[in-house]
Amino acid sequence: MDLSDSYYEIEYDSCPMPGVGKYVLKSQKIEQPKKDQVRELFNQMRDIAREDRYLNFRTSGFYDKKLQQDKSRIFYKQGIFMQDFEDTYERQVPFSSYFPDYQMMGYEQLRTYFTWRAKVRSGDIADTSLSYAFLYFYELLNNIGVKDAQEGMNAIMSFWKTFRVYHQEIDKYVIHWLKDYHIYYDLPWSFKDFIKENNLGVHYPKVINPDDNFDFYCSLSKYDIRKSKFYNDDTLWLIRDCFDHVIKRLRDSLSEQKIFLEDLLFRSPKNMTPWTPFQNALFYPGLRHRDKRVILSEKEIYVRSQNTWKFHTTIATESGKQFIGYIVKQMESVLRTAMKYKYKLSVKSDALSQDTANTLSQAGISIEKLVTEATMEFYREATRTVVKVNPGALDKIRQEALMTQERLIVPEDVQEEPFVAKSEDSSPVAPSPMAEQDFSRPEPSTASLDSLSDPWECLRNAFTSLEQDAIIHLWMNQENITPCTESPKAQICDLKQFAQNNNIMLEVLIDGINEKAVDCIGDSLLDGEFVFFEDYIEQIKGMVNQLWQEKYPQELPIF
């Protein structure tokens, strides 16, 4: 009870001494103070530390490792307890401390912090005491107040980019924490991609993409394909993807023999150094995580085993550098040949060290054969032509073809008038000589096409008269042949004009030729650019010569 609020009444009685009375204390009603729910919540939070035998960290043992671990554990538990609390305190009380935590903060400081934090989470990031900011960073590093690591990283970046305007001195801490965060947590992007996305390359000059085998191994290799003329803007992605495919095939083959690729490349470190993430923060690894191995740079490997982290540097052996160099060079040699590159690349068979060669030999692996087969396997798949058919376009072509066919069919009792095209001045134009040919398929000289033993003879007889003219026309265009005749039948014009002169769609004409070729010889004759395939040039030449002699025996030969 506050005595300043109490009062006394004085009673005077018949005391023989005049002017003297006695004090009599009267009873009064004491009101209960209003209940402070926020204070009670803070007390419950502090009880967590008391139950965990929280120590006084303002002692000389402040930087003791065991004390810091205990303090981090208390901070994590209290942070989880308070992660959803929001306050609306009107005052702003400053706070300053090394390694700040909730336990060392007074009532008004706690209310100031949780009010400020609520505004930060809503996007209103205002200046405040730097210790409050560090406390908020500690929460995010422990994933307190976020659903997962990805949301935690987004929150860190959002807060840092805004708050550093007030206090740039936090940069040196956050730069280290960002790297540790990517090592410790599983994120859907690589650290290298994160650096590039946020323009942080100046802070991490040697970081590579842990998932990027190509750049990592090229940095170790005796032969760096990235300096080759063959490695250019047109081929780099093909080369990179091919290398990943080759390495995967190699790993699989080695694994079958219980051999790890890294054992052929690196010297095993004698000692691995224990590593603690977020050393300049209060961080408690309270949750168990799967074992993990992170290659962060050419000389940084972090390994988590049974929730304990260790660190070591990669030391590539001389034989390991030779091995990767041989793989890269052999792969490039095969690709150059497959792509008909103007310069070939030779690979020495003795490029491997004797130890590596013996290990592969005992495992029954021919590295030259493996790399060659894997490279060709990838190249064939990467350059495979995939034809996508638009059903709507096909329907349109069929409908137009049917309409054309209907126009070309002449009833038996109706004599067909010759087609005469008109020019723009409406004067008659002589019909194309090839248009005079019959569109019906000629009957072969034998009883049936099936009886023809020569597939090319079968094909020649399968073509309609128009298709035969088109074959001759295409050949003359492709080979730039000028017939030794002035006959109008030998005149060469644009292929599209040829089809138009004969009242047939170009696509329908070409499809008809290719369909008959597939039926007779098992393959198409013309590619998508309406050019004869090189594989059949000699056969086509002979067929064209024979067709010319059959169709135009009075004309001079074209060859």
Order of alpha helices (4+ residues) and beta strands (2+ residues): beta-beta-alpha-alpha-alpha-alpha-alpha-alpha-alpha-alpha-alpha-alpha-beta-beta-beta-beta-alpha-alpha-alpha-alpha-beta-beta-alpha-alpha-alpha-alpha-alpha
